[in-house]
């Protein structure tokens, strides 16, 4: 039986971050920053996944 958590985990979209781009921050360099939150450096877990605490954008190392 699937739970809502299982559904959400399977349908999360990650933006791919190359390891050469570390340290990485949100909003990314190419974003127009005039209407975004302050720059936040993303910390990645042992699975290579991280999220922005301001906007919730999800990132994954490749």
C-alpha positions as CSV (number, residue, x, y, z in Angstrom):
1,X,0.0,0.0,0.0
2,X,1.4,3.4,-1.0
3,X,1.2,6.3,1.3
4,X,1.1,10.0,0.4
5,X,4.8,10.2,1.5
6,X,5.7,7.5,-1.0
7,X,3.9,9.4,-3.7
8,X,5.6,12.7,-2.9
9,X,9.0,11.1,-2.8
10,X,8.5,9.5,-6.2
11,X,7.3,12.7,-7.8
12,X,9.9,15.2,-6.5
13,X,11.7,17.1,-9.3
14,X,15.4,17.8,-8.6
15,X,17.5,20.3,-10.5
16,X,20.8,18.6,-11.3
17,X,24.0,20.1,-10.0
18,X,27.4,19.1,-11.3
19,X,30.1,18.6,-8.7
20,X,32.3,21.0,-10.6
21,X,29.8,23.7,-9.7
22,X,30.3,23.3,-5.9
23,X,30.0,25.2,-3.7
24,X,26.4,25.7,-5.0
25,X,23.9,28.3,-3.9
26,X,20.2,29.1,-4.4
27,X,19.2,31.1,-6.3
28,X,21.6,29.7,-9.0
29,X,24.0,32.0,-10.7
30,X,21.9,32.3,-13.9
31,X,18.7,33.3,-12.0
32,X,17.5,36.9,-12.1
33,X,18.1,37.8,-8.5
34,X,16.1,41.0,-8.2
35,X,13.0,39.2,-7.0
36,X,14.4,36.2,-5.2
37,X,15.6,35.4,-1.7
38,X,19.1,36.0,-0.3
39,X,21.9,33.6,-1.5
40,X,21.9,30.4,0.4
41,X,24.6,27.8,0.0
42,X,23.1,24.3,-0.3
43,X,24.3,21.5,1.8
44,X,23.9,18.0,0.2
45,X,23.2,14.8,2.2
46,X,25.0,11.5,1.7
47,X,22.6,10.7,-1.2
48,X,23.7,13.9,-3.0
49,X,20.4,15.6,-2.4
50,X,19.8,19.1,-0.9
51,X,17.0,21.7,-0.7
52,X,16.8,25.4,-0.3
53,X,15.3,26.4,3.1
54,X,13.8,29.6,1.6
55,X,12.0,28.5,-1.5
56,X,12.1,24.7,-1.2
57,X,13.9,24.1,-4.5
58,X,15.4,20.6,-4.6
59,X,18.9,19.9,-6.0
60,X,20.8,16.6,-6.7
61,X,24.5,16.1,-7.4
62,X,25.4,14.3,-10.5
